[in-house]
Amino acid sequence: MEFLKGIRDPIAKSKIASRVNRMASGNFGDHKPCRESVWELRIDQGPGYRVYYSLVGNEIVLLLLGGDKRTQDADIEQAIECLKDYLKR
């Protein structure tokens, strides 16, 4: 994921990567629905990192973007736009 490159905290990077990898086996952990089919994966590290995703079909998890608690509202809006763009294709 592109946003991981901007995170300097190695523990946060590791936790985020681990959580995303666990999603592949169906273990989503701490997550909640936002709106318009976008979900938020919450990582309890640093400023409260978030990974936004959507379920497409029965098996595909589409990772949309990441951010933190400070930019949460704008990130959700951007994730919704990314999902809409993906679904148009």
C-alpha positions as a Markdown table, in Angstrom:
| # | Residue | x | y | z |
|---|---|---|---|---|
| 1 | Met | 0.0 | 0.0 | 0.0 |
| 2 | Glu | 1.3 | 3.4 | -1.0 |
| 3 | Phe | 0.5 | 5.2 | 2.3 |
| 4 | Leu | 2.8 | 2.8 | 4.2 |
| 5 | Lys | 5.8 | 4.5 | 2.6 |
| 6 | Gly | 5.0 | 7.7 | 4.4 |
| 7 | Ile | 4.9 | 6.1 | 7.9 |
| 8 | Arg | 8.2 | 6.4 | 9.8 |
| 9 | Asp | 7.2 | 4.4 | 12.8 |
| 10 | Pro | 8.4 | 0.8 | 12.1 |
| 11 | Ile | 6.1 | -0.7 | 14.7 |
| 12 | Ala | 3.1 | 1.0 | 13.1 |
| 13 | Lys | 4.2 | -0.2 | 9.6 |
| 14 | Ser | 4.5 | -3.8 | 11.0 |
| 15 | Lys | 1.1 | -3.7 | 12.7 |
| 16 | Ile | -0.6 | -2.3 | 9.6 |
| 17 | Ala | 1.0 | -4.9 | 7.3 |
| 18 | Ser | 0.2 | -7.7 | 9.7 |
| 19 | Arg | -3.5 | -6.7 | 9.9 |
| 20 | Val | -3.8 | -6.5 | 6.2 |
| 21 | Asn | -2.2 | -9.9 | 5.8 |
| 22 | Arg | -4.7 | -11.3 | 8.4 |
| 23 | Met | -7.6 | -10.0 | 6.3 |
| 24 | Ala | -6.6 | -12.5 | 3.6 |
| 25 | Ser | -7.5 | -15.3 | 5.9 |
| 26 | Gly | -10.8 | -13.7 | 7.0 |
| 27 | Asn | -9.6 | -12.2 | 10.3 |
| 28 | Phe | -10.5 | -8.6 | 10.1 |
| 29 | Gly | -10.1 | -7.8 | 13.7 |
| 30 | Asp | -11.1 | -4.3 | 14.9 |
| 31 | His | -13.2 | -2.9 | 12.0 |
| 32 | Lys | -16.5 | -1.1 | 11.4 |
| 33 | Pro | -18.6 | 0.0 | 8.5 |
| 34 | Cys | -18.3 | 3.7 | 7.4 |
| 35 | Arg | -20.8 | 4.3 | 4.6 |
| 36 | Glu | -21.5 | 3.5 | 0.9 |
| 37 | Ser | -19.8 | 0.0 | 1.2 |
| 38 | Val | -16.6 | 1.4 | 2.7 |
| 39 | Trp | -15.2 | -0.2 | 5.8 |
| 40 | Glu | -12.6 | 1.0 | 8.2 |
| 41 | Leu | -9.9 | -1.2 | 9.7 |
| 42 | Arg | -8.7 | 0.4 | 12.9 |
| 43 | Ile | -5.1 | 0.0 | 14.1 |
| 44 | Asp | -4.3 | 1.0 | 17.6 |
| 45 | Gln | -0.9 | 2.5 | 17.2 |
| 46 | Gly | 0.4 | 6.1 | 17.0 |
| 47 | Pro | -2.2 | 8.5 | 15.9 |
| 48 | Gly | -4.8 | 5.8 | 15.3 |
| 49 | Tyr | -4.1 | 4.5 | 11.8 |
| 50 | Arg | -6.9 | 3.4 | 9.5 |
| 51 | Val | -7.1 | 1.3 | 6.4 |
| 52 | Tyr | -10.2 | 1.7 | 4.3 |
| 53 | Tyr | -11.5 | -1.2 | 2.2 |
| 54 | Ser | -14.5 | -2.6 | 0.5 |
| 55 | Leu | -15.8 | -6.1 | -0.2 |
| 56 | Val | -16.3 | -6.7 | -3.8 |
| 57 | Gly | -18.2 | -10.0 | -4.6 |
| 58 | Asn | -17.7 | -12.9 | -2.2 |
| 59 | Glu | -13.9 | -13.1 | -2.1 |
| 60 | Ile | -12.2 | -9.9 | -3.1 |
| 61 | Val | -11.2 | -7.3 | -0.5 |
| 62 | Leu | -10.4 | -4.1 | -2.3 |
| 63 | Leu | -7.9 | -1.9 | -0.3 |
| 64 | Leu | -8.8 | 1.7 | -1.0 |
| 65 | Leu | -6.4 | 3.9 | 1.1 |
| 66 | Gly | -5.0 | 4.5 | 4.5 |
| 67 | Gly | -4.7 | 7.4 | 6.9 |
| 68 | Asp | -5.1 | 8.2 | 10.6 |
| 69 | Lys | -7.7 | 9.5 | 13.0 |
| 70 | Arg | -6.8 | 13.2 | 12.2 |
| 71 | Thr | -7.8 | 12.9 | 8.5 |
| 72 | Gln | -10.6 | 10.3 | 9.0 |
| 73 | Asp | -13.5 | 12.3 | 7.5 |
| 74 | Ala | -11.5 | 13.3 | 4.4 |
| 75 | Asp | -10.1 | 9.8 | 4.0 |
| 76 | Ile | -13.5 | 8.2 | 4.1 |
| 77 | Glu | -14.7 | 10.6 | 1.4 |
| 78 | Gln | -11.6 | 9.8 | -0.7 |
| 79 | Ala | -12.2 | 6.0 | -0.2 |
| 80 | Ile | -15.8 | 6.4 | -1.4 |
| 81 | Glu | -14.6 | 8.1 | -4.5 |
| 82 | Cys | -11.9 | 5.5 | -5.1 |
| 83 | Leu | -14.6 | 2.7 | -4.8 |
| 84 | Lys | -17.0 | 4.5 | -7.2 |
| 85 | Asp | -14.2 | 4.9 | -9.7 |
| 86 | Tyr | -13.3 | 1.2 | -9.4 |
| 87 | Leu | -16.9 | 0.1 | -9.8 |
| 88 | Lys | -17.3 | 2.2 | -13.0 |
| 89 | Arg | -14.5 | 0.2 | -14.8 |
